[in-house]
Amino acid sequence: MKVFVTGGTGFIGSHTCHALLDAGHTLKLFVRNRDKARDLFGSKVRAIAVGDIADTGDIKKAMKGCDAVIHMAAMVSTSADDAEHVYQTNLSAARNVLGLAVEHGCKKIVHVSSVTAIYDPNAKKLSHNSPPGKAENAYGRSKVECEIFARDLQQAGAPVHITYPASVIGPNDPGLTEPLAGIIATLFGLGVDMPSGNQYVDVRDVATAHTRLLTRRLRPGRYPLGGHYVSWKDLYTTLEKLTGRSLLTLPVPGIAMRLLGRTLDAIKPVLDTGTPISHEAMVYATKWVEMDNSKSQKDLNLNYRPFEESLVESIRWLERENHITREQAGLLSRHHG
């Protein structure tokens, strides 16, 4: 199968592309930076198109000859200055890529969404039956609108699958995404012990899910890829066990973290501190709603890697790439012993 891929140079994207190549598929990458794609894939991918994802003409021209599509590209920014641009870019990209894939007659279409698209702090669980969520910032609102568009295509009978990866960890991250940055921050020695927790999924499991969606005979569906739920307290305990280090944990009420997020949101237009803390992020961190893996386990026969295994490989990779020191890696350091 010749697969048209957007977002192939990101964390999920690069792993998905390698999994597709290993499964014998041919890829056509749509990117902004050809050199970055060449660095990641070398001669394994020969067809690389450079263009603007919000430009219908660029997408239409690049998609010719492809019979499947995986759309993973999205613009991410929390800057107030970028808000409208983020919203319009992501919505235009989804309409262009998914809409043109349907028009083009592609047999398989995968839209990689996010937890944001279905998040509801009052829900008991997030599943394939969850309605579109609500979001405050421009990125979140764009993901919800893209979700609605993708579901409309499904409703009309288009062969569109939607996936919702949780917090993605694992080795070989080209851009050092937020969950790995969070692990680095904790390995400085301090963990904020908040209510609730997070859900972690290995990037290679996400890539496997995307590959299987292209090869299995399935009705258009929606697939939360939740991996493993871990409370903040258990995360810090696990990190201590694996690294052999002692971490200072600071208990903080959830409302205090949400108020801190509100405060930082308010001052961001004047003084951007560069912190990932925002009100919306702290709502997720202190009011996480567990994702239901059952549909991916049943339809895709997906067996999620153990959380500790993913964490070990993440930390070892972070040290190899000098994102953390040997002291931070502790017992997992390649220099240990």
Contacts in CASP RR format, 6 or more apart in sequence:
PFRMAT RR
TARGET T0000
AUTHOR 0000-0000-0000
METHOD contacts of the structure
MODEL  1
MKVFVTGGTGFIGSHTCHALLDAGHTLKLFVRNRDKARDLFGSKVRAIAV
GDIADTGDIKKAMKGCDAVIHMAAMVSTSADDAEHVYQTNLSAARNVLGL
AVEHGCKKIVHVSSVTAIYDPNAKKLSHNSPPGKAENAYGRSKVECEIFA
RDLQQAGAPVHITYPASVIGPNDPGLTEPLAGIIATLFGLGVDMPSGNQY
VDVRDVATAHTRLLTRRLRPGRYPLGGHYVSWKDLYTTLEKLTGRSLLTL
PVPGIAMRLLGRTLDAIKPVLDTGTPISHEAMVYATKWVEMDNSKSQKDL
NLNYRPFEESLVESIRWLERENHITREQAGLLSRHHG
1 25 0 8 1.000
1 26 0 8 1.000
1 67 0 8 1.000
1 68 0 8 1.000
1 107 0 8 1.000
1 108 0 8 1.000
1 214 0 8 1.000
2 25 0 8 1.000
2 26 0 8 1.000
2 27 0 8 1.000
2 28 0 8 1.000
2 65 0 8 1.000
2 66 0 8 1.000
2 67 0 8 1.000
2 68 0 8 1.000
3 20 0 8 1.000
3 25 0 8 1.000
3 26 0 8 1.000
3 27 0 8 1.000
3 28 0 8 1.000
3 66 0 8 1.000
3 67 0 8 1.000
3 68 0 8 1.000
3 69 0 8 1.000
3 70 0 8 1.000
3 214 0 8 1.000
4 28 0 8 1.000
4 30 0 8 1.000
4 62 0 8 1.000
4 63 0 8 1.000
4 66 0 8 1.000
4 68 0 8 1.000
4 69 0 8 1.000
4 70 0 8 1.000
4 97 0 8 1.000
4 101 0 8 1.000
4 106 0 8 1.000
5 13 0 8 1.000
5 16 0 8 1.000
5 17 0 8 1.000
5 20 0 8 1.000
5 27 0 8 1.000
5 28 0 8 1.000
5 29 0 8 1.000
5 30 0 8 1.000
5 69 0 8 1.000
5 70 0 8 1.000
5 72 0 8 1.000
6 30 0 8 1.000
6 53 0 8 1.000
6 70 0 8 1.000
6 71 0 8 1.000
6 72 0 8 1.000
6 73 0 8 1.000
6 93 0 8 1.000
6 97 0 8 1.000
7 13 0 8 1.000
7 30 0 8 1.000
7 31 0 8 1.000
7 71 0 8 1.000
7 72 0 8 1.000
7 73 0 8 1.000
8 14 0 8 1.000
8 16 0 8 1.000
8 17 0 8 1.000
8 29 0 8 1.000
8 31 0 8 1.000
8 37 0 8 1.000
8 40 0 8 1.000
8 72 0 8 1.000
8 73 0 8 1.000
9 29 0 8 1.000
9 31 0 8 1.000
9 33 0 8 1.000
9 36 0 8 1.000
9 37 0 8 1.000
9 40 0 8 1.000
9 174 0 8 1.000
10 72 0 8 1.000
10 174 0 8 1.000
10 175 0 8 1.000
11 168 0 8 1.000
11 173 0 8 1.000
11 174 0 8 1.000
11 175 0 8 1.000
11 177 0 8 1.000
11 203 0 8 1.000
12 72 0 8 1.000
12 112 0 8 1.000
12 165 0 8 1.000
12 168 0 8 1.000
12 203 0 8 1.000
12 206 0 8 1.000
12 207 0 8 1.000
13 72 0 8 1.000
13 207 0 8 1.000
14 40 0 8 1.000
14 41 0 8 1.000
14 172 0 8 1.000
14 174 0 8 1.000
15 172 0 8 1.000
15 203 0 8 1.000
15 204 0 8 1.000
15 206 0 8 1.000
15 207 0 8 1.000
16 70 0 8 1.000
16 72 0 8 1.000
16 206 0 8 1.000
16 207 0 8 1.000
16 210 0 8 1.000
16 211 0 8 1.000
17 27 0 8 1.000
17 29 0 8 1.000
17 40 0 8 1.000
17 41 0 8 1.000
17 45 0 8 1.000
18 41 0 8 1.000
18 207 0 8 1.000
19 204 0 8 1.000
19 207 0 8 1.000
19 208 0 8 1.000
19 210 0 8 1.000
19 211 0 8 1.000
20 27 0 8 1.000
20 70 0 8 1.000
20 210 0 8 1.000
20 211 0 8 1.000
20 214 0 8 1.000
21 27 0 8 1.000
21 41 0 8 1.000
21 44 0 8 1.000
21 45 0 8 1.000
23 211 0 8 1.000
23 215 0 8 1.000
25 68 0 8 1.000
25 214 0 8 1.000
26 47 0 8 1.000
27 45 0 8 1.000
27 47 0 8 1.000
28 47 0 8 1.000
28 48 0 8 1.000
28 49 0 8 1.000
28 62 0 8 1.000
28 63 0 8 1.000
28 65 0 8 1.000
28 66 0 8 1.000
29 37 0 8 1.000
29 41 0 8 1.000
29 45 0 8 1.000
29 47 0 8 1.000
29 48 0 8 1.000
29 49 0 8 1.000
30 49 0 8 1.000
30 50 0 8 1.000
30 51 0 8 1.000
30 53 0 8 1.000
30 58 0 8 1.000
30 59 0 8 1.000
30 62 0 8 1.000
30 73 0 8 1.000
31 37 0 8 1.000
31 48 0 8 1.000
31 49 0 8 1.000
31 50 0 8 1.000
31 51 0 8 1.000
32 50 0 8 1.000
32 51 0 8 1.000
32 53 0 8 1.000
33 50 0 8 1.000
34 48 0 8 1.000
34 50 0 8 1.000
36 174 0 8 1.000
37 45 0 8 1.000
37 48 0 8 1.000
38 48 0 8 1.000
40 174 0 8 1.000
49 58 0 8 1.000
49 61 0 8 1.000
49 62 0 8 1.000
51 58 0 8 1.000
51 62 0 8 1.000
52 58 0 8 1.000
53 59 0 8 1.000
53 73 0 8 1.000
53 89 0 8 1.000
53 92 0 8 1.000
53 93 0 8 1.000
53 96 0 8 1.000
53 97 0 8 1.000
54 88 0 8 1.000
54 89 0 8 1.000
54 92 0 8 1.000
54 93 0 8 1.000
54 96 0 8 1.000
55 96 0 8 1.000
56 96 0 8 1.000
56 100 0 8 1.000
59 96 0 8 1.000
59 97 0 8 1.000
59 100 0 8 1.000
60 100 0 8 1.000
63 69 0 8 1.000
63 100 0 8 1.000
63 101 0 8 1.000
63 104 0 8 1.000
66 104 0 8 1.000
66 106 0 8 1.000
67 105 0 8 1.000
67 106 0 8 1.000
67 107 0 8 1.000
67 108 0 8 1.000
68 106 0 8 1.000
68 107 0 8 1.000
68 108 0 8 1.000
68 109 0 8 1.000
68 110 0 8 1.000
68 214 0 8 1.000
69 97 0 8 1.000
69 98 0 8 1.000
69 101 0 8 1.000
69 106 0 8 1.000
69 108 0 8 1.000
69 109 0 8 1.000
69 110 0 8 1.000
70 109 0 8 1.000
70 110 0 8 1.000
70 112 0 8 1.000
70 210 0 8 1.000
70 214 0 8 1.000
71 93 0 8 1.000
71 94 0 8 1.000
71 97 0 8 1.000
71 98 0 8 1.000
71 101 0 8 1.000
71 109 0 8 1.000
71 110 0 8 1.000
71 111 0 8 1.000
71 112 0 8 1.000
72 112 0 8 1.000
73 93 0 8 1.000
73 97 0 8 1.000
74 90 0 8 1.000
74 93 0 8 1.000
74 139 0 8 1.000
74 142 0 8 1.000
74 143 0 8 1.000
75 82 0 8 1.000
75 85 0 8 1.000
75 86 0 8 1.000
75 89 0 8 1.000
75 90 0 8 1.000
75 93 0 8 1.000
75 139 0 8 1.000
76 86 0 8 1.000
76 139 0 8 1.000
77 83 0 8 1.000
77 85 0 8 1.000
77 86 0 8 1.000
77 138 0 8 1.000
77 139 0 8 1.000
78 137 0 8 1.000
78 139 0 8 1.000
78 268 0 8 1.000
78 276 0 8 1.000
78 278 0 8 1.000
79 268 0 8 1.000
79 272 0 8 1.000
80 268 0 8 1.000
80 269 0 8 1.000
82 138 0 8 1.000
83 137 0 8 1.000
83 138 0 8 1.000
84 138 0 8 1.000
86 138 0 8 1.000
86 139 0 8 1.000
86 142 0 8 1.000
87 138 0 8 1.000
87 139 0 8 1.000
87 141 0 8 1.000
87 142 0 8 1.000
87 145 0 8 1.000
89 142 0 8 1.000
90 139 0 8 1.000
90 142 0 8 1.000
90 143 0 8 1.000
90 145 0 8 1.000
90 146 0 8 1.000
91 142 0 8 1.000
91 145 0 8 1.000
91 146 0 8 1.000
91 149 0 8 1.000
93 146 0 8 1.000
94 111 0 8 1.000
94 145 0 8 1.000
94 146 0 8 1.000
94 149 0 8 1.000
94 150 0 8 1.000
95 149 0 8 1.000
98 109 0 8 1.000
98 111 0 8 1.000
98 149 0 8 1.000
98 150 0 8 1.000
98 153 0 8 1.000
98 160 0 8 1.000
99 153 0 8 1.000
101 109 0 8 1.000
102 109 0 8 1.000
102 153 0 8 1.000
102 158 0 8 1.000
102 160 0 8 1.000
106 159 0 8 1.000
107 159 0 8 1.000
108 159 0 8 1.000
108 161 0 8 1.000
108 213 0 8 1.000
108 214 0 8 1.000
109 153 0 8 1.000
109 158 0 8 1.000
109 159 0 8 1.000
109 160 0 8 1.000
109 161 0 8 1.000
110 160 0 8 1.000
110 161 0 8 1.000
110 162 0 8 1.000
110 163 0 8 1.000
110 210 0 8 1.000
110 213 0 8 1.000
110 214 0 8 1.000
111 146 0 8 1.000
111 150 0 8 1.000
111 160 0 8 1.000
111 161 0 8 1.000
111 162 0 8 1.000
111 163 0 8 1.000
112 162 0 8 1.000
112 163 0 8 1.000
112 165 0 8 1.000
112 210 0 8 1.000
113 143 0 8 1.000
113 146 0 8 1.000
113 147 0 8 1.000
113 150 0 8 1.000
113 162 0 8 1.000
113 163 0 8 1.000
113 164 0 8 1.000
114 140 0 8 1.000
114 143 0 8 1.000
114 164 0 8 1.000
114 165 0 8 1.000
115 126 0 8 1.000
115 164 0 8 1.000
115 165 0 8 1.000
115 166 0 8 1.000
115 224 0 8 1.000
115 284 0 8 1.000
115 291 0 8 1.000
116 133 0 8 1.000
116 135 0 8 1.000
116 139 0 8 1.000
116 140 0 8 1.000
116 143 0 8 1.000
116 144 0 8 1.000
117 132 0 8 1.000
117 133 0 8 1.000
117 140 0 8 1.000
117 143 0 8 1.000
117 144 0 8 1.000
117 146 0 8 1.000
117 147 0 8 1.000
117 164 0 8 1.000
118 126 0 8 1.000
118 130 0 8 1.000
118 131 0 8 1.000
118 132 0 8 1.000
118 133 0 8 1.000
118 147 0 8 1.000
118 164 0 8 1.000
118 224 0 8 1.000
119 126 0 8 1.000
119 133 0 8 1.000
119 134 0 8 1.000
119 135 0 8 1.000
119 284 0 8 1.000
119 289 0 8 1.000
120 126 0 8 1.000
120 130 0 8 1.000
120 131 0 8 1.000
120 133 0 8 1.000
120 134 0 8 1.000
120 289 0 8 1.000
121 283 0 8 1.000
121 287 0 8 1.000
121 289 0 8 1.000
123 130 0 8 1.000
123 289 0 8 1.000
124 289 0 8 1.000
125 289 0 8 1.000
125 290 0 8 1.000
125 291 0 8 1.000
125 292 0 8 1.000
126 164 0 8 1.000
126 224 0 8 1.000
126 289 0 8 1.000
126 290 0 8 1.000
126 291 0 8 1.000
126 292 0 8 1.000
127 224 0 8 1.000
127 291 0 8 1.000
127 292 0 8 1.000
127 294 0 8 1.000
127 295 0 8 1.000
128 221 0 8 1.000
128 222 0 8 1.000
128 223 0 8 1.000
128 224 0 8 1.000
128 292 0 8 1.000
128 295 0 8 1.000
130 224 0 8 1.000
132 144 0 8 1.000
132 147 0 8 1.000
132 148 0 8 1.000
132 151 0 8 1.000
133 144 0 8 1.000
133 147 0 8 1.000
134 144 0 8 1.000
135 141 0 8 1.000
135 143 0 8 1.000
135 144 0 8 1.000
135 280 0 8 1.000
136 279 0 8 1.000
136 280 0 8 1.000
137 278 0 8 1.000
137 280 0 8 1.000
140 280 0 8 1.000
147 162 0 8 1.000
150 160 0 8 1.000
150 162 0 8 1.000
151 162 0 8 1.000
151 222 0 8 1.000
153 160 0 8 1.000
154 160 0 8 1.000
154 162 0 8 1.000
154 220 0 8 1.000
154 221 0 8 1.000
157 220 0 8 1.000
158 220 0 8 1.000
159 220 0 8 1.000
160 220 0 8 1.000
160 221 0 8 1.000
161 213 0 8 1.000
161 218 0 8 1.000
161 220 0 8 1.000
161 221 0 8 1.000
161 222 0 8 1.000
161 223 0 8 1.000
162 221 0 8 1.000
162 222 0 8 1.000
162 223 0 8 1.000
163 206 0 8 1.000
163 209 0 8 1.000
163 210 0 8 1.000
163 213 0 8 1.000
163 222 0 8 1.000
163 223 0 8 1.000
163 224 0 8 1.000
163 225 0 8 1.000
164 222 0 8 1.000
164 223 0 8 1.000
164 224 0 8 1.000
164 225 0 8 1.000
164 226 0 8 1.000
164 291 0 8 1.000
165 201 0 8 1.000
165 206 0 8 1.000
165 225 0 8 1.000
165 226 0 8 1.000
166 198 0 8 1.000
166 199 0 8 1.000
166 200 0 8 1.000
166 201 0 8 1.000
166 224 0 8 1.000
166 225 0 8 1.000
166 226 0 8 1.000
166 227 0 8 1.000
166 291 0 8 1.000
167 178 0 8 1.000
167 179 0 8 1.000
167 198 0 8 1.000
167 199 0 8 1.000
167 200 0 8 1.000
167 201 0 8 1.000
168 177 0 8 1.000
168 179 0 8 1.000
168 200 0 8 1.000
168 201 0 8 1.000
168 202 0 8 1.000
168 203 0 8 1.000
168 206 0 8 1.000
169 179 0 8 1.000
169 180 0 8 1.000
169 183 0 8 1.000
169 200 0 8 1.000
169 201 0 8 1.000
169 202 0 8 1.000
169 203 0 8 1.000
169 310 0 8 1.000
169 311 0 8 1.000
169 314 0 8 1.000
170 180 0 8 1.000
170 202 0 8 1.000
170 203 0 8 1.000
170 204 0 8 1.000
170 310 0 8 1.000
170 313 0 8 1.000
170 314 0 8 1.000
170 317 0 8 1.000
171 203 0 8 1.000
171 313 0 8 1.000
171 314 0 8 1.000
171 316 0 8 1.000
171 317 0 8 1.000
172 203 0 8 1.000
172 317 0 8 1.000
173 180 0 8 1.000
173 203 0 8 1.000
173 317 0 8 1.000
176 323 0 8 1.000
178 276 0 8 1.000
179 198 0 8 1.000
179 200 0 8 1.000
180 314 0 8 1.000
180 318 0 8 1.000
180 323 0 8 1.000
181 276 0 8 1.000
182 276 0 8 1.000
183 239 0 8 1.000
183 311 0 8 1.000
183 314 0 8 1.000
183 315 0 8 1.000
183 318 0 8 1.000
184 318 0 8 1.000
184 323 0 8 1.000
184 324 0 8 1.000
184 328 0 8 1.000
186 235 0 8 1.000
186 236 0 8 1.000
186 239 0 8 1.000
186 247 0 8 1.000
187 239 0 8 1.000
187 243 0 8 1.000
187 245 0 8 1.000
187 315 0 8 1.000
187 324 0 8 1.000
187 328 0 8 1.000
187 329 0 8 1.000
188 328 0 8 1.000
189 245 0 8 1.000
189 247 0 8 1.000
189 248 0 8 1.000
190 247 0 8 1.000
190 248 0 8 1.000
190 249 0 8 1.000
190 250 0 8 1.000
191 232 0 8 1.000
191 236 0 8 1.000
191 247 0 8 1.000
191 248 0 8 1.000
191 249 0 8 1.000
191 250 0 8 1.000
192 232 0 8 1.000
192 249 0 8 1.000
192 250 0 8 1.000
192 252 0 8 1.000
192 257 0 8 1.000
193 232 0 8 1.000
193 233 0 8 1.000
193 236 0 8 1.000
193 249 0 8 1.000
193 250 0 8 1.000
193 251 0 8 1.000
193 252 0 8 1.000
194 232 0 8 1.000
194 252 0 8 1.000
194 253 0 8 1.000
194 254 0 8 1.000
194 257 0 8 1.000
194 285 0 8 1.000
194 286 0 8 1.000
195 253 0 8 1.000
195 254 0 8 1.000
195 286 0 8 1.000
195 287 0 8 1.000
196 231 0 8 1.000
196 232 0 8 1.000
196 285 0 8 1.000
196 286 0 8 1.000
196 287 0 8 1.000
196 288 0 8 1.000
197 229 0 8 1.000
197 230 0 8 1.000
197 231 0 8 1.000
197 232 0 8 1.000
197 235 0 8 1.000
197 285 0 8 1.000
197 288 0 8 1.000
198 229 0 8 1.000
198 230 0 8 1.000
198 232 0 8 1.000
198 235 0 8 1.000
198 284 0 8 1.000
198 285 0 8 1.000
198 288 0 8 1.000
199 226 0 8 1.000
199 227 0 8 1.000
199 228 0 8 1.000
199 229 0 8 1.000
199 230 0 8 1.000
199 288 0 8 1.000
199 290 0 8 1.000
199 291 0 8 1.000
200 227 0 8 1.000
200 228 0 8 1.000
200 230 0 8 1.000
200 307 0 8 1.000
200 310 0 8 1.000
200 311 0 8 1.000
201 225 0 8 1.000
201 226 0 8 1.000
201 227 0 8 1.000
201 228 0 8 1.000
201 304 0 8 1.000
202 227 0 8 1.000
202 304 0 8 1.000
202 305 0 8 1.000
202 309 0 8 1.000
202 310 0 8 1.000
204 305 0 8 1.000
205 225 0 8 1.000
205 227 0 8 1.000
205 302 0 8 1.000
205 304 0 8 1.000
205 305 0 8 1.000
206 225 0 8 1.000
208 300 0 8 1.000
208 302 0 8 1.000
209 223 0 8 1.000
209 225 0 8 1.000
209 296 0 8 1.000
209 300 0 8 1.000
209 302 0 8 1.000
212 300 0 8 1.000
212 301 0 8 1.000
212 302 0 8 1.000
213 223 0 8 1.000
213 300 0 8 1.000
216 299 0 8 1.000
216 300 0 8 1.000
218 299 0 8 1.000
221 295 0 8 1.000
222 295 0 8 1.000
223 295 0 8 1.000
223 296 0 8 1.000
223 299 0 8 1.000
223 300 0 8 1.000
224 291 0 8 1.000
224 292 0 8 1.000
224 293 0 8 1.000
224 295 0 8 1.000
224 296 0 8 1.000
225 291 0 8 1.000
225 293 0 8 1.000
225 296 0 8 1.000
225 302 0 8 1.000
226 291 0 8 1.000
226 293 0 8 1.000
226 296 0 8 1.000
226 304 0 8 1.000
227 291 0 8 1.000
227 293 0 8 1.000
227 304 0 8 1.000
227 307 0 8 1.000
228 304 0 8 1.000
228 306 0 8 1.000
228 307 0 8 1.000
229 288 0 8 1.000
229 290 0 8 1.000
229 291 0 8 1.000
230 238 0 8 1.000
230 307 0 8 1.000
232 285 0 8 1.000
233 249 0 8 1.000
236 247 0 8 1.000
236 249 0 8 1.000
238 307 0 8 1.000
238 308 0 8 1.000
238 311 0 8 1.000
239 245 0 8 1.000
239 247 0 8 1.000
239 311 0 8 1.000
240 246 0 8 1.000
240 247 0 8 1.000
242 308 0 8 1.000
242 311 0 8 1.000
242 312 0 8 1.000
242 315 0 8 1.000
242 331 0 8 1.000
242 332 0 8 1.000
243 315 0 8 1.000
243 328 0 8 1.000
243 329 0 8 1.000
243 330 0 8 1.000
243 331 0 8 1.000
243 332 0 8 1.000
244 330 0 8 1.000
244 331 0 8 1.000
245 328 0 8 1.000
245 330 0 8 1.000
254 282 0 8 1.000
254 286 0 8 1.000
255 286 0 8 1.000
257 277 0 8 1.000
257 282 0 8 1.000
257 285 0 8 1.000
257 286 0 8 1.000
258 279 0 8 1.000
258 282 0 8 1.000
258 283 0 8 1.000
258 286 0 8 1.000
260 277 0 8 1.000
260 282 0 8 1.000
261 277 0 8 1.000
261 278 0 8 1.000
261 279 0 8 1.000
261 281 0 8 1.000
261 282 0 8 1.000
262 279 0 8 1.000
264 273 0 8 1.000
264 275 0 8 1.000
264 277 0 8 1.000
264 278 0 8 1.000
264 279 0 8 1.000
265 278 0 8 1.000
265 279 0 8 1.000
267 273 0 8 1.000
293 302 0 8 1.000
293 304 0 8 1.000
296 302 0 8 1.000
297 303 0 8 1.000
312 332 0 8 1.000
315 324 0 8 1.000
315 329 0 8 1.000
315 332 0 8 1.000
316 329 0 8 1.000
316 332 0 8 1.000
316 334 0 8 1.000
318 324 0 8 1.000
318 329 0 8 1.000
319 325 0 8 1.000
319 326 0 8 1.000
319 328 0 8 1.000
319 329 0 8 1.000
319 332 0 8 1.000
319 333 0 8 1.000
319 334 0 8 1.000
320 334 0 8 1.000
326 333 0 8 1.000
326 334 0 8 1.000
326 335 0 8 1.000
326 336 0 8 1.000
327 333 0 8 1.000
329 336 0 8 1.000
330 336 0 8 1.000
END
